[in-house]
Amino acid sequence: MALRRRPLGLVLALPALTVPVAAQPAAAVQAPPTRTLPSGLDVYVPYQGQTICDPVARPGVLAFARLMTSHYGMGSTGLIGRTCGSGPSEHYDGRAWDWMLNVNNPSQEAVAQSVLAWLTGPDKNGVKGAMARRFGIMYIIHDRKMWRAYATERGWAPYYGSSPHTDHIHFSFNYDGAAGRTSWWTGVPTTSYLTSLPRAGSTLPTTPPSTPTTPTTPVPTTPVVLSPGMRSEAVRQLQVRLGNLPTTGYYGDQTKARVTAYQAFVGLPRTGIADLRTQEILAARGWKSVTDAYPTLRPGTTSAAVKTLQSKLGALPTTGYYGSLTQARVTAYQKFVGLPQTGIADPVTQARLWVRGWTGTAAAPAPAPTYPTLRVGMTSAAVKTLQSKLGALPTTGYYGSLTEARVKAYQRYVGLPQTGVADARTQQTLFLRGWTGTARAVVLVSPPSASPAGPVSTVSAVSTTSTTGRVPAMTAYASTPSRTSPGVASVDVGTTYTAYKSLMLAPGSRGAAVRVLQRALGGLAVDGVFGTVTRDKVVSLQRSLAVPQTGVVTPELWDVLEARDFPFVADRSTVLRAGDTGPQVVAVQRLLGVRQTGVFDLATREAVKAAQARAGLASTGVVASRTWSLFDRLSA
């Protein structure tokens, strides 16, 4: 009997195992909506967080909600605007929609997964999230995971917010998506993006008319003026040179907009007509992206590009060093032309300066520089700048015995009294002439060892040699204990990328820099060899940023990766405490979900203390270098 029961038991068990497989709800999911779309893709848009309270549904968001609910017959369009609260949310400015699809409902989750795969998957050209870009979707949250259109290389990353988003999908839109000006609605891919919130009462743009069937004309033997409405091989060649255009040979609105943008870039009249002068310059120079043409320059940089920038700004010593004077001059120019006053010469600032120049009252001479006397025992940003300019020193901001020795060596080198005090004359000579007569010393810092007197860091095996036959610029000092007080903390402004940001990597490169790059790109083996797989990942990243897809890692691409992974690195030398105000306070409040007042108030202080406690830091409520580093990790 036992033998007869076992086959019967198996027969009865099989239907129980196979029934769910035969009734998969995913098979019944309706295919996503379709429509005729252009071959070109909408321009890459960075993160655009909520900054104002205006919770009225924007037209693009409402149109997307209506499309989804009507197509799938699920959910409601009502969950867009929301009463403003303390933390940032695109619901507060009408740019977010919650589609109530529950992960515990098989039919709803099947629809959710189908839609999410459609929006975030690659198109035929391998661009991840292409469909999301056509709707202007900025990010999506569902079932404890988050996908970012502005950082597609991160994929679906874990989400640790207070709501797990298991009963709905959250869609947040950028300004273009909120306005409904993207290619899904207009049939034309955007080539620039909005930088402010569109009006709530605006309506979706009308779909442009189909391309007229103008007869094709042969390529002329001599150049001719090309204008909207023409169709020819010359137009197609123009589109190839301009780039980021479908090469159809038809001169439509997209080509006109691209020509206008190029004319603005090279300083020609912005007519949108490819006249002979425009074609001549384009053929001779090509069109590098603004990012390629103008590398970002920031305080502390020393290069020929900085020297050229100083010459272009005027009223500055052309030393090639980006110091406080250059920073102030850049800030003044940005204010003059209406750009964000960051003091950093980003590509947009430089492009504006090169094309338009700076004339009139804005070019008035800058005030003569002043240099405060610096001596042993002082701690300040000016000391840190001095250490950076002297070189071969840790840039701690503390004027100790090592800095004193380095100052004396420089004074001896340039023939000044060897006092070890960085007076105005010493600093002026250093900042105007630099120190090029010596090879830079290599400083090896050994791990600190415990001693009864407290922590002592040791600098070992340091020496310099003169390249000019003069007296060595710096005497060797080995195993010299630092006199830095335990109460003076050094500020680490380095990141994973700092050591490699000046390097260019290309197929065939090998080593630690390649391994750092591979970890940053994700989704490939970290073997330190720049092969075809690594190149493909670089090209994918460049494509998502709408920059030339060269497959070569430039300093600008390192900057993009650092800004993505360490958004607060530039703030590490800043200390924020109760009573402080400004945009950095707003950034902290936005990250911690505190009401964004721009004032470091009690609520902000308590939120900072809570974050510090969770991370095992001293719960001081003061934001200094270690807390900024913590914020980098929290923003990932």
C-alpha positions in Angstrom: 0.0 0.0 0.0 2.8 2.3 0.8 4.1 1.9 -2.8 0.7 2.7 -4.3 0.2 5.8 -2.2 3.5 7.6 -3.2 2.6 7.8 -6.9 -0.9 9.1 -6.0 0.7 11.7 -3.7 2.9 12.9 -6.5 0.0 13.1 -8.9 -2.0 15.2 -6.4 1.0 17.5 -5.7 1.8 18.3 -9.3 -1.3 20.5 -10.0 -0.7 22.5 -6.9 2.8 23.3 -8.2 1.9 24.0 -11.8 -1.3 26.0 -11.4 0.4 29.3 -10.4 2.9 28.9 -13.3 0.1 28.5 -15.8 -1.7 31.6 -14.5 1.0 34.2 -14.6 -0.6 37.6 -14.5 2.3 39.3 -16.3 1.3 37.5 -19.5 -2.0 39.5 -19.6 -0.4 42.9 -19.1 -1.2 45.3 -21.9 1.7 46.6 -24.0 2.8 50.1 -23.2 1.4 53.0 -25.2 3.0 53.8 -28.5 3.2 56.8 -30.9 5.5 58.0 -33.7 8.7 59.5 -32.1 11.7 61.3 -33.5 15.0 59.5 -33.8 16.7 62.2 -31.8 16.5 62.1 -28.0 15.8 64.9 -25.6 18.8 66.6 -24.0 20.2 65.3 -20.7 18.8 67.2 -17.7 20.5 67.3 -14.3 18.7 67.0 -11.0 16.2 69.8 -10.4 14.9 69.7 -6.9 11.9 71.4 -5.4 12.6 74.9 -4.2 9.3 76.7 -4.0 5.8 75.9 -2.7 3.2 75.9 -5.5 1.4 72.5 -5.3 -0.7 72.8 -8.5 -0.5 70.0 -11.0 1.8 70.9 -14.0 0.4 70.1 -17.4 3.1 67.5 -18.4 2.6 65.6 -15.1 -1.2 65.6 -15.4 -0.9 64.4 -19.1 1.4 61.5 -18.1 -1.0 60.5 -15.3 -4.0 60.6 -17.6 -2.1 58.5 -20.2 -1.1 55.8 -17.7 -4.5 55.6 -16.0 -6.5 55.6 -19.2 -4.2 53.1 -21.0 -4.1 50.6 -18.1 -7.4 51.3 -16.4 -5.8 51.6 -13.0 -5.2 54.3 -10.5 -6.2 58.0 -10.3 -4.7 61.3 -11.5 -5.5 63.1 -8.3 -2.3 62.4 -6.3 0.0 65.1 -7.8 0.0 68.3 -5.6 0.4 68.1 -1.9 0.3 70.6 1.0 3.9 71.8 1.5 5.8 70.4 4.5 9.2 70.5 5.9 11.3 68.3 3.6 11.8 68.6 -0.1 9.3 67.0 -2.4 8.2 67.6 -6.0 4.6 67.1 -4.9 5.0 70.6 -3.3 5.5 72.3 -6.7 3.2 70.0 -8.8 5.9 67.9 -10.4 5.3 64.5 -8.8 2.6 61.9 -9.2 1.9 58.8 -7.1 0.4 56.0 -9.1 -1.3 53.6 -6.6 -0.1 50.2 -7.8 0.5 47.8 -4.8 3.4 45.3 -4.9 1.2 42.8 -3.0 -1.5 42.9 -5.8 -0.1 40.6 -8.6 -2.0 42.3 -11.4 -1.0 45.8 -10.3 2.6 44.8 -9.8 2.7 43.2 -13.2 1.6 46.5 -14.8 4.2 48.3 -12.6 7.1 46.2 -13.7 6.0 46.4 -17.4 5.9 50.2 -17.2 9.1 50.6 -15.3 11.0 48.3 -17.7 9.6 50.4 -20.6 10.6 53.7 -19.1 14.0 52.8 -17.7 15.3 50.3 -20.3 17.7 51.1 -23.2 16.5 52.2 -26.6 17.8 50.8 -29.9 20.9 52.9 -29.5 21.6 51.6 -26.0 20.6 54.8 -24.2 19.3 53.8 -20.8 16.1 55.4 -19.7 15.4 56.9 -23.1 11.6 56.7 -22.8 11.8 58.3 -19.3 13.7 61.2 -20.9 11.1 61.6 -23.6 8.6 62.2 -20.8 10.9 64.4 -18.7 10.9 62.0 -15.8 13.6 62.9 -13.3 13.4 59.9 -10.9 11.2 57.0 -9.9 10.7 55.3 -6.5 9.0 51.9 -6.0 9.3 49.0 -3.6 12.3 50.4 -1.7 14.3 51.2 -4.8 15.1 54.4 -6.7 16.0 55.0 -10.3 17.5 58.3 -11.4 17.3 59.6 -15.0 20.2 62.0 -14.2 22.4 59.1 -13.1 21.3 56.1 -15.1 24.6 54.3 -14.5 23.5 53.7 -10.9 20.5 51.6 -12.0 17.9 50.7 -9.4 19.6 51.7 -6.1 18.3 51.0 -2.6 16.0 53.6 -1.2 16.0 54.3 2.5 13.3 57.0 2.8 10.6 56.9 5.5 8.0 55.4 3.0 9.0 52.1 1.3 6.7 53.0 -1.7 5.3 49.5 -1.8 1.7 50.7 -2.4 2.5 53.1 -5.2 5.0 54.3 -7.8 6.4 57.8 -7.3 7.3 59.7 -10.5 9.1 63.1 -10.2 9.5 65.2 -13.3 12.1 67.8 -14.3 10.9 71.2 -15.5 10.7 70.2 -19.1 8.6 67.2 -18.2 6.4 69.3 -16.0 5.8 71.7 -18.9 5.1 68.9 -21.3 7.7 70.2 -23.8 9.5 66.8 -24.3 9.5 64.7 -27.5 6.7 62.4 -26.4 4.2 65.3 -26.5 5.8 67.6 -29.1 7.4 65.1 -31.5 10.6 67.2 -31.3 13.5 66.4 -28.9 14.6 69.2 -26.7 18.1 70.7 -27.2 18.1 72.8 -24.1 16.2 72.6 -20.8 14.2 74.9 -18.6 15.8 76.1 -15.4 12.7 77.3 -13.6 9.3 76.0 -12.7 6.7 76.4 -15.6 3.5 78.1 -14.9 0.7 76.0 -13.4 -1.9 77.3 -15.9 0.1 76.5 -19.0 -1.1 73.9 -21.4 0.7 71.2 -23.4 2.5 72.5 -26.5 0.7 71.5 -29.8 2.4 68.7 -31.8 4.4 70.3 -34.7 3.3 69.6 -38.2 4.8 66.7 -40.1 7.9 67.4 -42.2 6.9 68.8 -45.6 7.9 66.7 -48.6 10.1 69.2 -50.3 11.8 67.8 -53.4 15.5 66.9 -52.8 18.0 69.1 -54.6 21.5 67.9 -55.6 24.6 69.1 -53.7 25.8 72.4 -55.2 29.3 72.7 -56.5 29.8 75.9 -54.5 28.6 76.6 -51.0 25.1 78.2 -50.7 23.1 79.6 -47.9 21.0 76.9 -46.2 17.8 77.9 -44.5 14.6 76.2 -43.0 12.5 74.3 -45.5 15.4 73.1 -47.7 16.2 69.5 -48.3 19.5 68.6 -49.8 22.7 66.7 -49.4 24.4 69.9 -48.2 21.8 70.1 -45.4 22.6 66.5 -44.4 26.4 67.3 -44.3 25.6 70.4 -42.2 23.6 68.1 -39.8 26.6 65.7 -39.6 29.0 68.6 -38.7 26.6 70.0 -36.1 26.1 66.7 -34.4 23.2 65.6 -32.1 20.8 65.8 -35.0 19.1 63.2 -37.2 20.9 63.4 -40.6 17.7 63.5 -42.7 18.8 66.2 -45.1 15.8 68.3 -44.2 16.3 71.7 -42.6 13.5 71.7 -40.0 13.0 73.3 -36.6 15.6 71.0 -34.9 18.3 72.0 -37.4 17.4 75.7 -37.1 17.7 75.5 -33.3 21.1 73.7 -33.6 22.4 76.3 -36.0 21.2 79.1 -33.7 23.0 77.4 -30.7 26.2 77.1 -32.7 26.1 80.7 -33.8 25.7 81.8 -30.2 28.6 79.5 -29.2 31.0 81.1 -31.7 29.7 84.7 -31.4 27.9 85.1 -34.7 24.4 86.7 -35.2 21.8 84.1 -34.1 19.7 83.9 -37.2 19.1 80.2 -37.4 20.2 80.4 -41.1 23.4 78.6 -42.0 25.0 81.4 -44.0 28.4 81.1 -45.6 30.3 82.5 -42.6 28.6 80.0 -40.3 29.4 77.1 -42.5 33.0 78.2 -43.0 33.7 78.4 -39.2 31.9 75.1 -38.6 33.9 73.3 -41.2 37.2 74.8 -40.0 36.8 74.5 -36.2 34.1 71.9 -35.7 31.9 72.1 -32.6 33.3 70.8 -29.3 30.8 70.8 -26.4 31.2 73.6 -24.0 32.5 71.2 -21.4 35.3 70.0 -23.7 36.1 73.5 -24.8 36.3 75.0 -21.4 37.5 72.8 -18.5 36.2 73.8 -15.1 38.6 76.0 -13.2 38.4 76.5 -9.4 40.3 78.0 -6.5 43.6 76.3 -5.9 44.2 75.4 -9.6 47.5 76.4 -11.3 47.5 76.1 -15.1 47.9 77.9 -18.4 44.1 77.9 -18.7 43.9 79.9 -15.5 46.4 82.4 -16.8 44.3 82.8 -20.0 41.2 83.2 -17.9 42.9 86.0 -15.8 43.9 87.7 -19.0 40.4 87.6 -20.3 38.9 88.9 -17.1 41.3 91.8 -16.9 42.5 93.8 -13.9 44.3 90.7 -12.5 47.9 89.6 -12.3 48.3 86.8 -14.9 50.0 84.3 -12.6 48.2 81.2 -13.6 47.2 80.6 -10.0 43.5 80.6 -9.2 43.5 82.4 -5.8 41.1 84.6 -3.9 41.6 87.5 -6.3 40.7 85.4 -9.3 37.7 83.9 -7.4 36.4 87.4 -6.5 36.8 88.5 -10.1 34.9 85.5 -11.5 32.2 86.0 -8.9 31.9 89.7 -10.1 31.6 88.6 -13.7 29.0 86.0 -13.0 27.0 88.7 -11.2 27.4 91.0 -14.1 26.0 88.5 -16.7 23.4 87.0 -14.4 24.9 83.6 -13.8 25.0 81.8 -10.4 27.7 83.5 -8.3 29.8 80.5 -7.4 33.3 81.9 -7.9 34.1 78.8 -10.0 34.9 79.3 -13.7 32.6 76.6 -15.0 32.3 75.9 -18.8 29.2 78.2 -19.1 30.9 81.1 -17.4 34.0 80.8 -19.6 31.9 80.4 -22.8 30.0 83.5 -22.0 33.2 85.4 -21.2 34.9 84.3 -24.4 32.0 85.1 -26.7 30.8 88.3 -25.1 33.9 89.6 -23.3 33.6 92.0 -20.4 33.5 95.7 -21.2 32.3 98.9 -19.5 32.0 99.4 -15.8 32.4 95.7 -15.1 36.0 95.8 -16.3 37.1 98.4 -13.7 40.4 97.6 -12.0 40.2 95.3 -9.1 41.4 96.6 -5.7 45.1 96.0 -5.0 45.6 92.7 -3.2 46.4 92.7 0.5 48.3 90.0 2.4 47.9 89.5 6.1 51.1 88.7 8.0 51.1 85.0 8.8 53.3 83.4 11.5 53.8 80.3 13.7 50.7 79.4 15.7 48.1 80.8 13.4 45.2 78.8 11.9 43.3 80.3 9.0 42.2 79.8 5.4 45.0 82.2 4.4 47.6 79.8 5.9 46.0 77.0 4.0 46.4 78.9 0.7 50.0 79.8 1.6 50.8 76.1 2.2 49.1 75.1 -1.1 51.2 77.7 -3.0 54.5 76.7 -1.3 53.9 73.1 -2.1 55.4 70.0 -0.4 53.3 70.7 2.7 50.1 69.3 4.2 47.5 71.9 3.7 46.1 71.9 7.2 45.6 75.6 7.6 47.9 75.5 10.7 51.2 77.5 10.7 53.5 75.1 12.4 57.2 74.3 12.3 57.0 72.7 8.8 55.4 75.7 7.3 57.9 78.0 9.0 60.8 76.0 7.5 59.3 76.1 4.1 58.8 79.8 4.3 62.4 80.3 5.3 63.5 78.2 2.4 61.5 80.2 0.0 62.8 83.5 1.4 66.3 82.3 1.0 65.5 81.2 -2.5 64.3 84.6 -3.6 66.7 86.7 -1.6 64.4 87.9 1.2 65.2 88.1 4.9 64.9 84.6 6.3 62.5 85.2 9.1 60.1 82.3 8.7 57.2 84.8 8.9 55.1 85.1 5.7 54.9 88.9 5.6 53.2 90.9 2.8 56.3 91.1 0.7 57.0 87.3 0.9 53.4 86.4 -0.1 53.3 89.0 -2.9 56.5 87.6 -4.4 55.3 84.0 -4.0 51.8 84.7 -5.6 53.1 86.8 -8.5 56.3 84.8 -9.3 55.5 81.3 -7.9 58.3 78.9 -7.1 59.6 77.1 -10.1 63.3 76.7 -9.3 62.9 73.4 -7.4 61.5 70.0 -7.8 58.5 69.3 -5.6 59.2 67.3 -2.5 57.4 64.1 -2.0 56.0 63.9 1.5 55.3 60.4 3.0 53.2 60.5 6.1 53.5 57.4 8.3 50.6 56.3 10.5 50.4 58.0 13.8 51.7 56.1 16.8 50.5 56.4 20.3 52.6 58.2 22.8 52.1 59.6 26.3 52.2 63.1 24.9 49.3 62.5 22.6 49.0 61.8 18.9 52.1 62.7 16.9 52.3 62.4 13.1 55.7 61.9 11.6 56.9 63.1 8.2 59.7 61.0 6.9 62.1 60.7 4.0 61.5 64.2 2.7 64.1 66.0 0.6 64.3 68.4 -2.3 66.8 69.1 -5.0 67.5 72.3 -6.9 67.1 72.2 -10.7 68.9 75.4 -11.2 72.1 74.8 -9.3 71.1 77.3 -6.6 70.9 76.7 -2.9 68.4 73.9 -2.2 65.0 75.5 -1.7 64.2 73.3 1.3 66.5 71.5 3.7 65.8 67.8 4.3 63.9 67.1 7.4 63.4 63.5 8.4 61.4 62.1 11.3 60.5 65.6 12.5 57.5 65.4 14.8 54.7 67.7 13.9 54.0 70.5 16.3 50.4 70.6 15.3 48.2 71.0 18.4 45.8 68.1 19.0 43.0 70.7 19.1 43.7 71.7 15.5 42.1 69.3 13.0 43.3 69.0 9.4 40.6 69.2 6.8 40.7 66.4 4.2 39.4 67.8 0.9 40.4 64.7 -1.1 38.1 62.1 -2.6 38.4 58.8 -4.2 39.0 60.7 -7.5 41.4 63.4 -6.3 44.7 61.6 -7.2 43.4 60.8 -10.7 41.5 63.9 -11.9 44.4 65.2 -14.0 44.7 61.9 -15.8 43.2 61.0 -19.2 42.4 57.3 -19.6 41.8 55.6 -22.9 41.6 52.0 -24.1 44.9 50.3 -23.2 45.4 52.2 -20.0 46.1 50.1 -16.9 46.5 50.6 -13.1 44.9 52.0 -10.0 43.2 54.9 -11.9 41.4 52.4 -14.1 40.2 50.4 -11.1 38.8 53.5 -9.5 37.0 54.4 -12.8 35.6 50.9 -13.1 34.2 51.0 -9.6 32.6 54.3 -10.3 31.0 53.1 -13.6 29.7 49.9 -12.0 28.5 46.8 -13.7 31.9 45.5 -14.9 34.9 43.7 -13.6 37.4 45.8 -11.6 40.6 44.4 -13.2 42.5 47.7 -13.8 42.5 47.1 -17.6 40.8 49.7 -19.8 39.3 47.3 -22.4 36.3 47.4 -24.7 33.8 46.8 -21.9 35.1 49.7 -19.9 35.1 51.9 -23.0 31.5 51.0 -23.7 30.6 52.0 -20.2 32.4 55.3 -20.6 30.6 55.9 -23.9 27.3 55.1 -22.2 28.0 57.7 -19.5 29.1 60.3 -22.0 25.9 59.6 -24.0 23.8 60.2 -20.9 25.5 63.5 -20.4 25.0 64.6 -24.0 28.8 65.1 -24.5 30.9 63.7 -27.3 31.1 59.9 -27.1 34.8 59.5 -27.4 35.3 56.7 -24.9 38.2 58.7 -23.4 38.1 59.7 -19.7 39.0 63.4 -19.4 39.5 65.6 -16.3 36.0 66.9 -17.0 34.5 63.4 -16.8 36.4 62.9 -13.5 34.7 66.1 -12.3 31.3 64.7 -13.2 31.9 61.5 -11.3 33.2 63.4 -8.2 30.3 65.8 -8.2 27.9 62.8 -8.4 29.5 60.8 -5.6 30.8 63.7 -3.4 28.4 66.6 -3.8 29.7 68.3 -0.6 33.4 68.0 -1.1 33.8 71.7 -1.8 32.2 72.5 1.5 34.5 70.5 3.8 36.6 73.5 4.8 33.4 75.3 5.8 32.0 75.2 9.3 28.3 75.7 9.8 26.7 76.2 13.2 23.6 77.7 14.8 22.8 81.2 13.4 24.6 80.7 10.0 22.7 81.4 6.8 23.2 80.9 3.1 22.8 78.3 0.3 25.0 75.7 2.1 22.5 75.7 5.0 19.7 75.2 2.5 21.5 72.2 1.0 21.9 70.7 4.5 18.3 71.2 5.3 17.2 69.7 2.0 19.3 66.6 2.6 18.1 66.1 6.2 14.5 66.8 5.4 14.3 70.0 7.4 12.2 73.0 6.4 14.4 75.0 4.0 14.7 78.4 5.6 18.3 79.1 4.8 18.9 79.7 8.5 20.7 77.2 10.7 18.0 77.1 13.3 17.3 74.8 16.3 15.5 72.3 14.0 18.5 72.1 11.7 20.9 71.7 14.6 18.8 68.8 16.1 18.7 67.1 12.7 22.4 67.4 12.3 23.0 66.0 15.8 20.7 63.0 15.0 22.6 62.3 11.7 25.9 62.5 13.5 24.7 60.2 16.3 23.5 57.6 13.8 26.9 57.6 12.0 28.9 57.3 15.2 30.3 60.9 15.1 30.4 63.3 18.0 26.9 64.7 18.2 27.8 68.4 18.3 25.2 69.9 15.9 28.1 71.6 14.1 28.8 70.8 10.5 32.5 70.4 9.9 34.7 68.3 7.6 33.7 64.9 8.9 30.0 65.8 8.9 30.3 67.0 5.3 31.8 63.6 4.4 28.9 62.0 6.1 26.5 64.1 4.0 28.3 62.8 0.9 27.5 59.3 1.9 23.9 60.1 2.8 23.3 61.8 -0.6 24.5 58.7 -2.5 
